[in-house]
Amino acid sequence: MRVFIDIGDYRKKREETLVNLAQKLAHTVRKTGKRIELEPMNAYERRILHCALEGDRFVNTYSFGDEPNRRIVVTLKENDKKNI
């Protein structure tokens, strides 16, 4: 059995923060054409970022590393690298 404690809507606020971060990172990657590697995150937070950017036409995300140091990388999609 799992028990989740959510004080002051922490999870909702954290999710909103991560979605905003994902959008800012996607904009930066589109603008610069350079990949961005984030700090290690837990699986829940990585999933939020992947989901936030899965429909983006210009960037891809992937995770690498081993737990607990698994991190996300945001990159420009291959077809858009030619247009920079």
C-alpha positions in Angstrom: 0.0 0.0 0.0 1.3 3.5 -0.9 0.4 6.6 1.0 0.8 10.0 -0.6 0.9 13.2 1.4 0.3 16.4 -0.4 0.7 19.4 1.8 -0.5 22.7 0.4 -1.0 21.3 -3.1 2.7 20.8 -3.4 2.4 18.2 -6.2 0.2 20.4 -8.3 2.5 23.4 -7.8 5.6 21.3 -8.6 3.9 20.0 -11.8 3.1 23.5 -12.9 6.7 24.6 -12.2 8.0 21.7 -14.2 5.7 22.3 -17.2 6.7 25.9 -17.3 10.4 24.9 -17.1 9.9 22.5 -20.0 8.4 25.2 -22.1 11.2 27.6 -21.4 13.8 24.9 -22.1 12.1 24.1 -25.4 12.2 27.8 -26.4 15.9 28.0 -25.5 16.7 24.9 -27.5 14.8 26.2 -30.5 16.5 29.5 -30.3 20.1 28.3 -29.7 20.0 24.9 -31.4 22.0 23.4 -28.5 20.9 20.6 -26.3 20.2 21.1 -22.6 20.9 18.6 -20.0 19.0 18.9 -16.7 19.9 17.9 -13.2 19.0 14.4 -12.0 15.3 14.0 -11.2 13.0 11.3 -9.9 10.8 9.3 -12.3 7.7 11.3 -11.5 9.3 14.6 -12.4 11.0 13.2 -15.5 7.6 11.9 -16.7 6.0 15.4 -16.3 8.8 17.0 -18.5 8.5 14.3 -21.2 4.8 14.6 -21.3 4.9 18.4 -21.4 7.1 18.3 -24.5 5.9 15.2 -26.3 3.8 17.2 -28.8 6.4 19.8 -29.5 7.3 20.0 -33.2 10.8 21.2 -32.7 12.3 19.4 -29.7 12.8 15.8 -28.5 13.5 14.6 -24.9 15.2 11.5 -23.6 16.5 10.3 -20.3 19.9 8.8 -19.6 21.9 7.6 -16.7 21.2 5.2 -13.8 18.9 5.8 -10.9 19.1 7.9 -8.8 21.1 10.1 -11.2 18.9 9.7 -14.2 18.5 13.0 -16.1 16.6 14.5 -19.0 18.1 16.0 -22.2 16.2 18.3 -24.4 17.4 18.4 -28.0 16.4 19.9 -31.3 14.7 17.5 -33.7 16.9 16.3 -36.5 14.9 17.9 -39.3 15.0 21.3 -37.6 18.8 21.3 -37.2 19.1 21.9 -40.9 17.2 25.2 -40.6 19.5 26.8 -38.0 
